[in-house]
Amino acid sequence: MDKIIKLSLIAVAIYMAIRTIIALFYYDQFPIAFLAAEFNQDQMDAYRARVMLPAFFITCIYFTFRYLGGKSPTSTVWPLHVVAISLLITQIIGFVTFVPFTKGPIIMFIITLFVSYVSRKAHNQRKKEIF
């Protein structure tokens, strides 16, 4: 199980690094940085505005309240888990409100679900090592 967790977290890190590089340096060549082939530019802009940004803000709010409450993350994997859960929540709301049930968004949802599961397992394992 440890190897699966490590390999999954490495895959997530590589995926995020590639997406970051594309978004920062090659946005003109790849205007849709997401791998959702069914979305046109307007749908992608709506997805970013209604799913990705709220997930970012939920994560920031969570860690702001943790900081103001005097608590720090219990493991180094915890921030990744919070980001995955925030994205999962906003994707569910997106499915209810505006995101079409097509292959692309469902695959993104399944990947996010997998990342949240793996990050939770990694957090539980790391938390046991701390205590």
N, C-alpha and C positions, 0 to 999 in steps of 0.2 A: 504494500500500500504506500510505503514511503517513496518508492521510485515513481509510482503513478502520480503522486502529489507533486513531487519535484519536477517531473517532466511536464505535467500540466501547467504548473506555474511558469516554467521556462517558456512554454508555448504561448501562454498569455502575455508574458513580457515581450517576446519577439513580435507578436501580433500588434501589441500596443506601440512598440517602437516603430514598426513599419507604418502604421496608421499615422503616427505623429509626424514622421518624416514627410509622408505624402501630404498631410494637411499643412505643414509649415512651408515646405519648399516647392511642391509640385501641384499646388491647388489649381493653377491655370490649366495644366495638362490633364489633371484628374479632378474635374469639378465635383464629382460625386465620390467622396472618399470612402463611402460605405460600399459593401459588396452586395447591395440589393439591386438586382438587375431590373426588377419590375417598376422601380420608382423613377419618375421623371424628375427634373430639377425642382419644380414647385413642390412636389410631394416630399422630396428630400429636405428642402428648406423647412417645410412644416414639421417633418420628423425631428430635425435638429432642434427647432424652436420649442417643440412640445414634448419631446422625450429626453433628448441628450442634455439640454441646458437645465431643465428641472432636476434631473438626476445629479448633475454637478452641484446645483444649489442645495439640494437636500443633503448631499455629502458635506458641503461646507457648513451648513447649519448644524448638523450632527456634531462635527468636530469642534465647532465654536462652543456649543453647549457643553461638550465634554471638557474643553479647556477651562471654561468659566466655572464649571463644577469641580475643578481641581483633579480631574481624572485623566489619565493618559491611556493610550491603547494598551491592552494586556499582552499583545504580541505584535511583531512586525508585519504580520499578514492581515491583521485586523482592518487596516484602511482599505485594502483590496476587497475584503469581504463587504465592507460598508458601501463601497462604490458599486459592487455587483448587486447588492440588495436594492440600492437606490435606483439603479438602472432597471432592475426587474420590476419594481413597483411602478415606475413610470411607463414601462412597456405594457404592463397589464392595463393601466389606465388608458394608454394609447390604443390598445386593442378595443377597449370598450367604447372609446370616443371617436377615433378617426382612422386608425391604421387598418388597411385592408388585410384580410386573412389570406395572404398569398405566401408563396414559398420563401421569399427573402426575409420578411419580418418574423416568420415562424422559426426559421433557421437561426436568426439573431437571438430570438427569445430562448431557444434551446441551448445555444452557446452560453448565453448569460446565466441560465439556470445551472449549467454544468460548472461554470466558473464560480458561482456562488457556493455550490456544493463542495467543490474542491478547496476553495479558500476557507470554508468553515471547518472542514476536516483538518487542513493544515494549521489553522488557528488553534483548534482543540489540541492537536499534537504539540504545538509550540508552547501552549499555555501549560501543559503538563510538565514540559522541560523546565519552565521558569520556576514553578512551584515545586 
